[in-house]
């Protein structure tokens, strides 16, 4: 038997170190060729690390959240034959933890270890063993002594949810202790005024660490300024509803996002300085003809920005299909690295939760991000008449080192004009 050592691979793009996000194996597991061993996080995407051999895991070279250099030992596997590990040239790789302490295999985001604050022994819980609460009417008064009732009140327990073991179902002190010990309190509705002393510590690792680093870097390096404009989207919403009714069954349903992407593409023709990237280290601005629109997407592991490449060459339905495909890939963790990089401008929307105004953070090295707020019906005065219109704000941010305030305002005004007269989106 020999040992095969797998080192952190060179993922490319000049990356010198990556973060170990999650293990899919533990010490003692048998693995087969091409089985995913771990996920690592680069600045842009999650990357699977597969096994090149069959064998048994004998040690792990890191713990989730650890930043590891390319070329460092990731995992050691016992294999048939000599393997690739030479003891004379390298020391043995110790396991980071006994097998029983290694993270269980999982297929998605790293699991966070919660550390609740110490609680009295009588209040310890075991959520896995939580029984179903007792079914009693809300106005039913269970049998219990005054002392038991005070005990329940102090502990924040609703007596009607506790199973009594005394005569005629009377609830005893032991029943309250058993209720707490079995974790039923977590499954019931908390008392309205019960004190809470629990705490939870969440390590900032994986995608959340990358998001934090990028947001901090963006706010420290770029000179952000925001510009908010109100847009009457009644006409474009009517057009969208008409197109969905006529072509939705055959071409797919349209959301507002493809219209926004189209408006950005058309407006950028007159504002090439906004479809740009700024390398502040080299002091170089690169203006791009291609419009690669990043669409901010929320996933289980955090905010991701898949990129609609060459939006300038896409129809409404082509853009809609690509946005839907990329959003699904991002949410399921299947987006490829090249699908999460290369954007020239970003579009961010919280949909119906979009609020009235937001101040989105730039997606460096881009110099502009367009934020979409929710649509609301409001009374508006048009030609002296009060009418109900569908209104929406665009809350956008720009890098003032590159984009002047007048250019930003005129760019958003151009988008406004296109959306308020949607036929102009398609006039060449």
HELIX and SHEET records of a PDB file:
HELIX    1   1 UNK A   99  UNK A  101  5                                   3    
HELIX    2   2 UNK A  121  UNK A  123  5                                   3    
HELIX    3   3 UNK A  127  UNK A  129  5                                   3    
HELIX    4   4 UNK A  146  UNK A  155  1                                  10    
HELIX    5   5 UNK A  159  UNK A  161  5                                   3    
HELIX    6   6 UNK A  167  UNK A  169  5                                   3    
HELIX    7   7 UNK A  173  UNK A  181  1                                   9    
HELIX    8   8 UNK A  184  UNK A  187  1                                   4    
HELIX    9   9 UNK A  206  UNK A  221  1                                  16    
HELIX   10  10 UNK A  234  UNK A  251  1                                  18    
HELIX   11  11 UNK A  257  UNK A  268  1                                  12    
HELIX   12  12 UNK A  311  UNK A  313  5                                   3    
HELIX   13  13 UNK A  316  UNK A  331  1                                  16    
HELIX   14  14 UNK A  337  UNK A  340  5                                   4    
HELIX   15  15 UNK A  351  UNK A  353  5                                   3    
HELIX   16  16 UNK A  405  UNK A  420  1                                  16    
HELIX   17  17 UNK A  422  UNK A  426  5                                   5    
SHEET    1   A 4 UNK A   2  UNK A   7  0                                        
SHEET    2   A 4 UNK A  73  UNK A  79 -1                                        
SHEET    3   A 4 UNK A  55  UNK A  60 -1                                        
SHEET    4   A 4 UNK A  30  UNK A  31 -1                                        
SHEET    1   B 4 UNK A  46  UNK A  50  0                                        
SHEET    2   B 4 UNK A  36  UNK A  41 -1                                        
SHEET    3   B 4 UNK A  17  UNK A  23 -1                                        
SHEET    4   B 4 UNK A  67  UNK A  69 -1                                        
SHEET    1   C 6 UNK A 224  UNK A 232  0                                        
SHEET    2   C 6 UNK A 385  UNK A 399 -1                                        
SHEET    3   C 6 UNK A 368  UNK A 382 -1                                        
SHEET    4   C 6 UNK A 345  UNK A 349  1                                        
SHEET    5   C 6 UNK A 293  UNK A 299  1                                        
SHEET    6   C 6 UNK A 302  UNK A 308 -1                                        
SHEET    1   D 2 UNK A 276  UNK A 279  0                                        
SHEET    2   D 2 UNK A 284  UNK A 287 -1                                        
END                                                                             
